[in-house]
Amino acid sequence: MPTMLNLADKLGDLEGIAGVDITLFEIDNKVENIKITLEGNDIDYQEVAEVIQDSGGSIHSIDKVSTGRQLIDEAETPQDAGARWMR
């Protein structure tokens, strides 16, 4: 099983990826849960998935995607604060 550094290098070598950030969130009985953030102008999902799978991992979810001519910051909404305003 490759290290996070090896995985980051492999992902960073893919065409269209300008930056890679990997954060370890949990180690649970031989399983590492990590969050991968990729940035680039033309990211190929299939290539990313192949690198992750070839490294022994799997993709559980894609939680955010940003696109457009200009990227904007995510705005805070009532859902982010647990809908406190409704209580």
C-alpha positions as CSV (number, residue, x, y, z in Angstrom):
1,M,0.0,0.0,0.0
2,P,1.5,3.3,-1.1
3,T,1.9,6.2,1.3
4,M,-0.1,9.4,1.1
5,L,3.0,11.1,-0.3
6,N,3.3,8.5,-3.1
7,L,-0.5,8.9,-3.8
8,A,-0.2,12.7,-3.9
9,D,2.8,12.4,-6.3
10,K,0.9,10.0,-8.6
11,L,-2.2,12.3,-8.7
12,G,0.0,15.4,-9.1
13,D,1.6,13.8,-12.2
14,L,-1.7,13.5,-14.0
15,E,-2.4,15.9,-16.9
16,G,-4.7,18.7,-15.9
17,I,-4.0,18.6,-12.1
18,A,-2.2,21.7,-10.7
19,G,-2.3,20.8,-7.0
20,V,-3.1,18.0,-4.6
21,D,-3.9,18.1,-0.9
22,I,-4.4,14.9,1.1
23,T,-5.5,14.9,4.7
24,L,-5.7,11.8,7.0
25,F,-8.9,11.8,9.0
26,E,-9.1,8.4,10.6
27,I,-7.2,5.1,10.9
28,D,-9.6,2.2,11.7
29,N,-8.4,-1.4,11.8
30,K,-6.1,-1.3,8.8
31,V,-8.3,1.3,6.9
32,E,-7.2,4.8,6.4
33,N,-9.9,7.4,5.7
34,I,-8.4,10.3,3.7
35,K,-9.7,13.5,2.1
36,I,-8.2,14.3,-1.3
37,T,-8.6,17.8,-2.7
38,L,-7.6,18.3,-6.3
39,E,-7.2,21.6,-8.2
40,G,-6.7,22.0,-11.9
41,N,-8.2,23.2,-15.2
42,D,-9.0,19.8,-16.8
43,I,-9.2,17.0,-14.3
44,D,-10.1,13.6,-15.7
45,Y,-12.2,11.7,-13.2
46,Q,-11.4,8.3,-14.8
47,E,-7.7,8.9,-14.5
48,V,-8.0,10.0,-10.9
49,A,-10.2,7.0,-10.0
50,E,-7.7,4.6,-11.7
51,V,-4.8,6.0,-9.7
52,I,-6.7,5.7,-6.4
53,Q,-7.9,2.2,-7.2
54,D,-4.5,1.0,-8.4
55,S,-3.1,2.3,-5.1
56,G,-5.6,0.1,-3.2
57,G,-8.2,2.8,-2.4
58,S,-11.7,3.5,-3.3
59,I,-13.8,6.6,-3.8
60,H,-16.6,6.9,-1.3
61,S,-18.0,10.3,-2.3
62,I,-17.4,13.5,-4.2
63,D,-18.6,16.2,-1.9
64,K,-17.9,19.4,-3.9
65,V,-17.2,20.5,-7.4
66,S,-16.4,24.0,-8.5
67,T,-16.3,25.2,-12.1
68,G,-16.7,28.2,-14.3
69,R,-14.7,31.1,-15.7
70,Q,-14.3,32.5,-12.2
71,L,-14.3,30.4,-9.0
72,I,-16.3,31.8,-6.1
73,D,-16.1,31.2,-2.4
74,E,-18.7,28.9,-0.8
75,A,-21.4,30.9,0.9
76,E,-22.6,29.9,4.4
77,T,-26.2,28.8,4.5
78,P,-28.6,27.8,7.3
79,Q,-27.8,24.2,6.6
80,D,-24.1,24.8,7.4
81,A,-25.0,26.0,10.9
82,G,-27.4,23.0,11.6
83,A,-30.4,25.2,10.7
84,R,-30.2,27.0,14.1
85,W,-32.4,29.8,12.8
86,M,-35.3,27.3,12.6
87,R,-35.2,26.3,16.3
